[in-house]
Amino acid sequence: MTCIINNGSAYDNDFSWKPCDHLEIFVFVGATNVKPREINEIPPTQYYFKDFGEILEGNCKPERL
C-alpha cells in the first residue's frame, strides 16, 4: 500500500534506540495525516519482519526494537 503522509518530520536515525536499520526515520506528531493512494508506478517492496520466536530467544540485535 502507498500512503501520502502530511505533518510529520524526517530525522536521521541516530537515536540510542533504533526502530529500523534505515538511515532516516519519519516521526509522527499529533497532526500527522496518512491517506492511502493507488500509485501504480511505484514498484512493490518487501519487508522482512523478525519472527517473534527469534525475539523471545534473544536472536536479534538488542539496539533494534
C-alpha positions in Angstrom: 0.0 0.0 0.0 1.2 3.5 -0.8 0.3 6.4 1.5 0.6 10.1 1.4 1.8 11.4 4.8 1.4 15.1 5.9 2.6 16.9 9.0 5.4 14.7 10.2 9.2 15.0 10.4 12.1 13.1 8.9 15.1 12.7 11.2 18.5 11.0 11.0 18.2 7.5 12.6 20.9 8.2 15.2 18.9 7.8 18.3 20.2 5.5 21.1 17.3 3.1 20.2 16.6 2.3 16.6 13.2 1.0 15.3 14.9 0.0 12.0 18.2 0.0 10.1 17.3 2.8 7.7 19.5 5.9 7.7 16.4 8.2 8.3 13.1 7.7 10.1 9.8 9.5 9.9 8.3 10.7 13.2 4.5 11.1 13.5 3.2 14.0 15.5 -0.4 14.8 16.8 -1.4 16.4 13.5 0.1 13.8 11.2 -2.3 12.8 8.4 -2.0 9.5 6.5 -4.1 8.8 3.3 -3.8 5.7 1.2 -3.2 6.3 -2.5 -3.1 3.9 -5.5 0.2 4.8 -7.3 1.0 2.1 -9.9 4.4 3.5 -10.9 6.0 2.6 -7.6 7.3 -1.0 -7.5 6.3 -3.1 -4.5 8.7 -3.6 -1.7 9.0 -6.5 0.7 9.8 -6.1 4.4 11.2 -9.0 6.4 10.0 -8.7 9.9 11.7 -10.6 12.7 9.9 -13.7 13.9 8.5 -13.3 17.5 10.2 -16.6 18.4 13.6 -15.2 17.5 13.0 -12.0 19.5 11.9 -14.1 22.6 15.0 -16.3 22.2 17.3 -13.2 22.0 18.4 -13.9 18.4 18.3 -10.2 17.3 20.2 -7.0 17.7 19.5 -5.6 21.2 19.7 -1.9 19.9 16.8 -2.6 17.5 13.2 -2.5 18.5 
